[in-house]
Amino acid sequence: MPENTPLSDHKNIPLYNTETWLYEDFEIGRKDRSISRTISEGEAMMFNGLVLDMHPYVGDQQFAETEGLFGKRLVAGAMVFSLGLGLMANNNVNTFSYGYDKLRFIKPVFIGDTIYTVRTHLNKTPKYNEMGLITVSYEVYKQPGELVLYCEHLQTVKYRNPENFNNK
């Protein structure tokens, strides 16, 4: 049985599933792809309930099949956005969300579809005394490679050497 360990000792253990890159490490043009995940009916309805979205296209099977344009229920766009970005969440302790631009829902996503995300590093600009601004794009695809969502995420990122950017 392990013994109790002071919290100060635990702080020396590297954090799991966390990145620590800084502004200077950001590589323009880099692409990363996430794992895939299938969206189930249960989680789609739970999301709809949490955000109070019961539009007939996402919450009414009868309507979707008989009156809807697609013949089946959609996954709420806000859920596709959340899941798509969550697939690429890197838990970087040096970055802070600044906002999103160019969010577009390009194609419908249905219950049972499998999605994945491609993140591309677009640009970086010095912004503040302690942090620069980076922009990445997120392209969410449903299998087998159909683009369903696009957005750009702006983030502030700490500088490794702030003195190199203080005159910007």
N, C-alpha and C positions, 0 to 999 in steps of 0.2 A: 504494500500500500504506500503510495507516495506521501511524503510529508508536506505540511503547509509551507508555501513559499511566499516570501514578501512580494508585494506588488512591484516594488522597484526591480526585482530580479526578472519578473515577467516582461517588463518594458524592454528588455534586451533581446527578447525572442522576436524574430521577424513576423510581421503581420501576414496572415494568409490571404491570398486573393486580393492583394493590394499592390498598386504601383506607386513609385516615388519619382518618376521622371519630372524634369523641370523645363522651363521655357526653352532653354538652350538645347535640350534633347529632342524637341519636337521636329520631326522630319517631314517636310512638305512632300506630298506625293505618296507617302506610305499608305498602304491598304491593308486592312485586317478583315477577316470574315469570322462571324460567330458560328457557334453550333446551331443546329436547327431545333425547332420545337413545334409541336402540334397543338392547336388551340381547341380545347374540348368545350362541349356545350355547357358543362357545369361551371367552368371558370368564366365563360363568356356571360352567363346569366348572373353569376356572383358579381362580376365587374359592373354589369348593367344596374344591378341593385345598389351597389355601393355609390355609384355616381348618379343614380336616379334617372337613367336613360332607358325608357321603355318604349322607344319609338317602335312602331310595328315591324319595321325591317329587321330589328335586332331582337325583339322580344315576343313576336307573335307568329308562330309557325304557320297557322292557318292563313293569315294575311299574306305572309311571304310566299306561300305556295300558290295561292289562288289569285291574288291581286298585285303582288310585287313584280318588279321588273326582272328579277333574277330567278324566281321560282324556288328560292330557299333563303334561309336567314343569313344575314350579314353579321360579322363581328364588328362591334362599334369601332369607328376610326380611332377614337381616343385610346382604346385598348391596343389596337395594332401599333400605334405610336409608342405607348408605354412599353409593350413587350419588345418591340423592335429595338428601342434604345436600351432597354434592360439587358438584352442579349449582349450588348457591347459595353455594359457598365464596367469600368476598370477600377473603380474605387481608388482613384489617385488622390492621395492626401494633400497634394499641392495644387489641385484645380478646383475652381468654383464656377458653377453655371452662371452665365451672363444673359442667356436667352436663346431663343430659336428663331430662325428666319426661314422663309421659303417652304413652309410646311405644305405639302400637297398629298392628297389621297388620290392616287393615280388609278388604281383598279380595286374592285371589291375583294374582300377577304371573307371567306365563309367558314362556319363552324366545321372543324375537321381539317382545315388547311394547315400545312406545315410552312413556317416562315423561318428565314434567317436574315442576317444583316451584314452589309459591307460598309465599313467606315473608311473614309478617305481623308487624310490630312490635307486641307486646302491652303491655309495661309496663316501667318503669324505677324503681329504688329506690336511693337512696344506701346504700352498704354499708361501705366502708372509707375510710381517710384519703385514699388515692390513686385509688380506683376505685369505681364504682357497679355495680349489678347490673341487667342488662337481660334481658328474656325475649322470644324470638321463636317463632312457631309455624312449622313446616314441614308443608305438605300436599303429599304426592306423589300425582300423578295419572297414570293411564295413558290414552293416547289412546282415545276422544275427550273425556275429562274425567271419568273414573271415579276417585273418591278411593280410594287403596289403602293409604296410610300417613299417620299423624298423629303428631307429637311436638312438644314444646316444648324449646327450647334455652336454657339459662341461661348467660350470659356476663358476666364482669367486663370493664369498659371504663374506661380511664383518663379522669380528669377533665381538662378544659382548665384549670379554675381550682379546684384542690383546696381552697383556702381557703374557698370557698363551701359546702363540704360537711363540713368537719371537726367540726361540732357535731351531726351527724346520728346 
